[in-house]
Amino acid sequence: MIVHLRFRECEHNGDLDQYARDVAKSGGTVVYRELDAARERGMLAVELADETQAADFWRRFERTDSYRYCS
């Protein structure tokens, strides 16, 4: 399953890199990334194996600093 996470406060690749690190630490695999620095927006396409992994991912991701920038 693929989920798309959209982030605000994405002024440069360093911001998106940090969000991607938190996604990976939470158990997701980033398969695509997109940055619109002019609009300070970023998107990560994240692969999760199944609903069980998705539930575990969200529980862990909610504890990261990146979560508050995700919409």
Secondary structure as a PSIPRED ss2 file (coil, helix, strand):
# PSIPRED VFORMAT (PSIPRED V4.0)

   1 M C   1.000  0.000  0.000
   2 I E   0.000  0.000  1.000
   3 V E   0.000  0.000  1.000
   4 H E   0.000  0.000  1.000
   5 L E   0.000  0.000  1.000
   6 R E   0.000  0.000  1.000
   7 F E   0.000  0.000  1.000
   8 R E   0.000  0.000  1.000
   9 E C   1.000  0.000  0.000
  10 C C   1.000  0.000  0.000
  11 E C   1.000  0.000  0.000
  12 H C   1.000  0.000  0.000
  13 N H   0.000  1.000  0.000
  14 G H   0.000  1.000  0.000
  15 D H   0.000  1.000  0.000
  16 L H   0.000  1.000  0.000
  17 D H   0.000  1.000  0.000
  18 Q H   0.000  1.000  0.000
  19 Y H   0.000  1.000  0.000
  20 A H   0.000  1.000  0.000
  21 R H   0.000  1.000  0.000
  22 D H   0.000  1.000  0.000
  23 V H   0.000  1.000  0.000
  24 A H   0.000  1.000  0.000
  25 K H   0.000  1.000  0.000
  26 S C   1.000  0.000  0.000
  27 G C   1.000  0.000  0.000
  28 G C   1.000  0.000  0.000
  29 T E   0.000  0.000  1.000
  30 V E   0.000  0.000  1.000
  31 V E   0.000  0.000  1.000
  32 Y E   0.000  0.000  1.000
  33 R E   0.000  0.000  1.000
  34 E E   0.000  0.000  1.000
  35 L E   0.000  0.000  1.000
  36 D E   0.000  0.000  1.000
  37 A C   1.000  0.000  0.000
  38 A C   1.000  0.000  0.000
  39 R C   1.000  0.000  0.000
  40 E C   1.000  0.000  0.000
  41 R E   0.000  0.000  1.000
  42 G E   0.000  0.000  1.000
  43 M E   0.000  0.000  1.000
  44 L E   0.000  0.000  1.000
  45 A E   0.000  0.000  1.000
  46 V E   0.000  0.000  1.000
  47 E E   0.000  0.000  1.000
  48 L C   1.000  0.000  0.000
  49 A C   1.000  0.000  0.000
  50 D C   1.000  0.000  0.000
  51 E H   0.000  1.000  0.000
  52 T H   0.000  1.000  0.000
  53 Q H   0.000  1.000  0.000
  54 A H   0.000  1.000  0.000
  55 A H   0.000  1.000  0.000
  56 D H   0.000  1.000  0.000
  57 F H   0.000  1.000  0.000
  58 W H   0.000  1.000  0.000
  59 R H   0.000  1.000  0.000
  60 R H   0.000  1.000  0.000
  61 F H   0.000  1.000  0.000
  62 E C   1.000  0.000  0.000
  63 R C   1.000  0.000  0.000
  64 T C   1.000  0.000  0.000
  65 D C   1.000  0.000  0.000
  66 S H   0.000  1.000  0.000
  67 Y H   0.000  1.000  0.000
  68 R H   0.000  1.000  0.000
  69 Y H   0.000  1.000  0.000
  70 C E   0.000  0.000  1.000
  71 S C   1.000  0.000  0.000
